[in-house]
Amino acid sequence: MTTTTINQSEKKYWKLIEELGDFLGYNTDEMHALMKYKFLSYKQDMLGDEMVVIPSTSKLNSKDFEDYLSKVEEFASTLGLPSKS
């Protein structure tokens, strides 16, 4: 995946996050956090306590980011948000 493709995917993602947030009544920061929690979070044992880890999208490789974007797009479509892509 080229840098141009990655930038296009990131722009598409942030546009979708903005549209989804407007549709549901959240700002972009809240919507981004909600989507990361919903699709990227996992539980990990840390010093005997179970913690929820939410990775940064900027740390995802291009394939993982595309997979994440697809899940967010699918989620948006299940809510009836019209696809603008």
N, C-alpha and C positions, 0 to 999 in steps of 0.2 A: 504494500500500500504506500503510495507516495505522500509526501508532505502536503501537496495540494488536496489529495483525497481526504487526508486526516483533517485538514482545516475545514473542508466542506462538511465532513461528518460532524465536527464540533459546532459549526454554525447551524447545521440542521438540528442538532441536539438542543442548543440554547434557544432556538426559535420554537421548537416543540415544547420545551420547558416553560417558556413564556406563555404560549397559547394554552397549555394545560393548566398553568397557574391561573390565568384569566378565567378559564372555563370553570375551575373549581373554587376560586376565591383565595388563592395563595399568591404571594410574591415569588419571584424567581428563586431567591435563596431558599425559601421554605420548600418550594416544589422540588428543587434540586436535592435538598436534604432528604425529602420524603422518598424520592425515586432511588437514591443511593441506598437508603435503609431497606426499601422494599426488594430491590434486585441485587444488591451487592453485599449486604451485611452477612456476617457469619459469626458463630459463637466460638470462643477460644478460651481455654483454661489458662488463667494467669495467676500464679501463686496460690492455687487452690480455689480461686473464684472464677466462675464462668462470666466472661465479659462479651459484650457485643462489639465486634470490630466492623467499622464502616470504611472501606478503602476510599481513597481519593480517586476520582475519575481521571485525573491528570497522570496517575501512576499506572493506568491500564495500558496494555499494549494495544495495537490497532485492532487485532482480531477481537480481543475482549471488549474493547470499546464498541465495536460494531455489534457484537452480541448484546451488550447492554442497551444500545440504542434501539435495537430491534424489539427488545422486551418493553421498553418505554413506549415505542410506537404501538405495539400490540395492546398494551394497557390503555393507551389513549383511545384506540379504536373501540375497545370494549365499553368505554364510557360514552361513546357516541360523538367524540370529538372528530370533526371532519378532517380527513387527511389533506394536507396542502402540499405534499411533496410530489 
